[in-house]
Amino acid sequence: MNVTKAIQRAIQETAEGMISFRNYMEYALYSPEGGYYQQERPKIGKRGDFYTNASVGSVYGEILADTLWEMINKLPSTELAIVEMGGGNGQLSAQILRSLRETDRLATCTSSLTYVMIEASAYHRVLQEEALRPFRNSIDVQWYSSVDEAKAVWPELRGILLSNELLDAFPVHIVEYRDGSWYEVYVIENKEGGKPFTERLGPLSTGMLADYIKKQGIPPLEGYRAEINLDSIRWMESVAEWLVKGYVLTVDYGYERGVLYTPSRKKGTLLCYKEHTMNENPYEEPGTQDITTHVNFSALMDAAEGKELETIGFYTQQQFLMQAGILQKLEEHTGGDPFRNEAAKRNRAIRQLIMAEGMGSVFRVLVQVKHAEKKLASCTPWTLQR
């Protein structure tokens, strides 16, 4: 399967000979004809292309398990679900369930709690099933390929919706300001050799882009380029409508609108990852590298509040993990080889997760609630700058 040929075919089938960057990114990442996330190869960890919070160490999953358990105890004890979307290789869900089992919490709720995985990739589902096999006798685990498929079984969701580094990989529109107007970036075939694709500016493909530009205050500066993730807004509206009572916990890298769309960030935030090397060229061998952009959390909060889903916390990862008690997970050790000592490795993982110059400041944690208790130990009040 060759995603490059699939993209070329899509371009050739249009009258204009071009497709939006959003559609290009969707092909490059999700096409069954060799899209990045559809390929059967490791993407996370040492043998993959990037690291996630969960791949740093099990302590991240333990903290989330503590938070999820606190949320569960704020809800009625019948027919609850923890729904994880885009769980990758299943490492995080395994960490969460292991922590819940080892602390004897699963044993108290096996008849009322279901763990639901929503995963579009058949390859990742196989990895998840393997990772979660040890817990199948402790809790009912169900898989669905989409939110719509899950809704057919769970039409009114009560529980928690969890996503960890999901929205940054949603396809995005790219806009650019030139000569007093906003244009959209389109992808065309490169007839001059070299890379198979290049760019062309064209009219905005939907009025929603103009509305977004105005509402989010993207600065009209010559040459200014920005990504617009309309899919993430639709996703938030969808899950907010689905959730009848409970919480939404979203972890990803991004900012509020006032930070994301500053005049100094005129090239946007799009980045590509391959074998732990970062680049800014999404047209380099499509299907072989991850393509990501920073999330506009302000737009997510706005979309949710229109569906009665209220923000009760928005933090850097450092703030969230420290409030949730990660420092209490530190362990004493007697020295020796720090790379063999399990306590030393655990303490290093904690430092990596919270250090301001790394994951601690890059990632954000959004906590939202619908028709449930707003006071959570891990969500102390924080002033939102939206």
N, C-alpha and C positions, 0 to 999 in steps of 0.2 A: 504493500500500500504506500502511496506517495501523496502526501498532503500538498506538495508543491503543484502537482498536476491538478488536484482538486480545486485549488485556488485559481490556477490559470483557467480552468474550465468555467468557473463561476464568473470570472472577469469577462471572458469571451462571450458568455451568454447574455451580458447586459448590452443595451443599446449604446451606452456611453463608454463602454470599455473600461469600466472601473467599478470597484466596490468600496464601501466605507471601511475605514480602518477597523471599526467595530466588528464588521463581518469578517475581515481578514483575521483579526485576533481570535475570533470564534473558531474559524477553520484551523488556524495554527495550533490551538490548544485542545479543541474538542472534536474535531472531525474524526469519524470512524476510519477514514482513510489516512491514518498515520498522525493524527493530532497528538500533541505532546502528552496530554493526560490519558489518552487511550492506549498508549504504548505499554507493553509488558516489560518494563524495566524499572529499577529503583530510581526514585526521584528525591527521596529524603534521606539524610544521613551521610555518612562518610563515602559510601559508594554511589550516592546520588548527586544532585545538583545544588542542594541547599539544605540548611538545617532549620528545624522548627523548635518551638519552645519544648515540645515533648521529647525531642531527640537529645536535648541537653541532659536530661535526667528525670527520674520518676517523681521527683519532688514537685514538679509543676502539676502533674496529674493529681498528686495528693492534696495540694492546696485547692484545686478545682473541686475535688471530691468533697472537701470540707464545706466549700461554699454551696455546692449543689445540695448537699445534705441539709444545710441550714434552710435553703429554699424549700426543699421537700417538706420539711417540718412546719413550714408556714402555710401549707396547703392541705385541703381535705385528703384523707388517707385512702381514697378509693379511685382506682383506675387512673393512676398518674403515669406520665411518661417523661423520660429524659430523651430528648431528640437531638442527636448530633448530626450535623450536616457537613458533608465533605470531609470525612474522617481520615482520608489518606490511607496510610498503611495500618491503621487501627491501633497505633502505639498509644495515643492519648486515651482512647476509650478503655484500653486494657489497664492503663495506669489508674484511671478513675475507679474501675470496677475492682481492681486488686485492693486498692485502699479501702473501699467500702466493705469489701469482704473481710479483710484483715482486722478491721475495727469493729467487726460483728454487726455492722449496720445493715448489710444486705439481708441478714437472717430475719430481721424484724419487719421486712416489707416485701418479701418475694411475691406475695399474692396480690399486691396492689401496685407494684412498680414494674414498668417495662422499659427496656433500653432500646430505642429506635435509631437505626442508622439509615441515613438517606445518602445514597452514593450512586452517581451516574456511571462511574467507571467499573466495568466488569472485572478488570484486573485488580483494582483496589478493593473491590468487594471480596475477592478471593483472599487477599492479604488480611482483610478485616476478620473474615470468618476464621482464619487460622489463629489470629491474635486473640480472638474472643472465645475460642473453643473451650479453654479452661473454666469459663464462667457460665457455660450454658446450663449447668445443673444448679446454679445459684440464682439466676435471674433469666427471665424471658427476653431474648434478644431478637429483634425483627429487622429485616432489611427492606428498603424500598428504593426505587431508582429516581424518584422525584418527589417533591412536596405534594403534587397533585395525586400521585399514587398513594402516598401515606394518608392524605386527607380522605380517601375513599374508605379507609379502615378506621381512621381516627377523625371523624368529621368535626368534632369539637374537642380541641386539645386542652388538657389540663396538665400542667407540668412545667418543664423547662426546655427552651430551645437554645442549644449551644453550637456556636461555630468558632473555629480556631483557624485563622488564616484562610478564610474562604473567599471573602468579597474582593480581596486584592487581585484575584485571578479572573474576575468577571470581565467579559469583553467591554471595552470602553470606546466611546467616540472621542476623537481628538479635534479640537478647534484651534484656529490660529487667527490673530488679528492682523489684517493687512490693509493699508491704504484707507483706513477709516471704517472698515467693515469686518465682521466675523465670517470666517470661512471654515469649512470642514475639510479634514484630511482624508483623501481617498487613495486607494492603492491601485496601481496600474502595472502592466507588464513592462519590464525593462528591455527595450529593444536594442540597447547599446551594449549588451553583453555584461558579463560579471554577475552580480546578484540578479535573481529572477524578477524581483519586484522593486518598484520605486513609488514615489508619492506624487500627488497632484492635489491642488486646492480646488474646491468646488463649493457650491451652495450648501447651506445647512440642510440635512436630509429630513429634519423634522422640526416643527415649531417648538417642541419641548426643549430643544437645545437653546434656543433664544431665551425662553423663559428661565431656564436654569442659569444661563450666563448672567441675566439681570438679577435674579434672586440671590445668587451666591456671590455677587459682586466681583466677578472676574475682571481685573483691570484691563481697559482697552488701550494697551500699549503696543506700539508697532513691533511686530514679530513675536508677540506674546503667545505662547502655546500652552494649552491646558487639556487634561483628560476629563471627560464627563461620563460617569458611570451610572447611566440610567437604569441598567439592570439591577444594581444594588438597591435602588429606591423601590423598584417593583418588587424585589425580593422582600424588603422590609415591610412593605404594605401587605404582601401576601401572608407572611408569617404572623403579622400583627392581627390580621383578620382571622387567621386559623386559631390563634391562642384565645381561649375563653377565659382562663384564669391561670396565672403563673408568671414566669419570668423569661426574659431573653438575655443571654450572656454572649456578647460578641467581642472577640479578640482579634485584632489585626493591626497592621501598621498604617498610620494615617494621622490626620489632624482635624481640627475645627476649620471652618471655611476661611476665617480670618488669617490663619497660619498657612493653610494649604495654598491659597491663591494670593500670595504676596507678590509685589512687583519684582522682587529678587529671584523668584522661582519661575523665570520666564520660559524655561525649556520643559516645564512639566516634571513629572515624577516617574515616567515609564522607565523600567529597568528589565533586563533579561539576565537569566542565570543559567549557566551551563558548567558542570563539573566544578562548582564553587568559584567560578569566575564570573564577574559582573560585566555587562556591556550595555550600551544604549541603542543597539541595532536590532530591531525586531524582524528585519528582513533577512537576517543571516540564517540560512538553513532552517526554514520554518518547520516546526515539529520536533526539533532537536533541543530546544531550550524553553525554559519557563519565561513567561512575559507577565509582569505585574505592574500595578500602579497603586499609589497611596489612596486610602479611603477617605472620603469626605464625611466625617461623622456628623457634622451639623445637618447635612441633607438627610441622613438616616434618622436622626432625632425628629426632624420636622415631619418626615413621612410617617413615623410611628405615632406621633401625637395626634395626627389626624385620624388614627384608628384606635384611640383610647389606650395606647401603650405609652406609659410615662417613663421618662428618664429619671432614675434615682441615683445614678453614679456614672461619672466619666473620668477616667484616671489614666495616668501613665501606668505601664505595667509595674514599675517600681512601687508606685503609690499603692496600687491594688494589692500586690503580693505582700507588702509589708503590713498593710492593714489587715490582711487575711491571716497573718501570723507566720509568714515564712521563716522569720528569724528564729522562731521557736523550733524549727526543724533542724537547726544546726546541731552537729554532734561533736563531742570531744573526741580527740584521738591522740595517741601517744607518740606520734611521729613515724619514723621509718620512711619507706618509699611512698611519696605522696600520690604516685600514679597507680599503686597497688592497694593502698589503704582505702577501703570503701567509704569510711567516714570522711576522709580528706576529699575524695572524689565528689561526695555528696555536697560538701561545703563549697567546693569549687563551682558546682552546678548552681547553687543558690546565688553565689556571687555573680555568675554570668547572667542569670535571669533578672537580677535587680540592678546591676551596675549602670550608672547614668550614661556612660559613654557607649553602651551597647544595647542589648535587648531591653533594659529597664526604661529607656527613654524613647526608643523607636516604636515599641508596641503600645497600643491603647486598649483599654478595656471599657466597654459600654455595658451598663447594667440597666435593664428596663423591667417594668412591672405592669401587670394588667389585673385589676380587681383582686389584689392580694396585699399582704403586709409589706409596707415600704421600708421598715427598719430592719437592716441586716448588719451583723457585726462586721462583715467585710466591706460594707458600703457606707462609711461615714460620710457626712455631708461634704460636698465639694462644689465650689463655685464654677458654674459652667460658663465658658467664654465662647459663645457661638457666633 
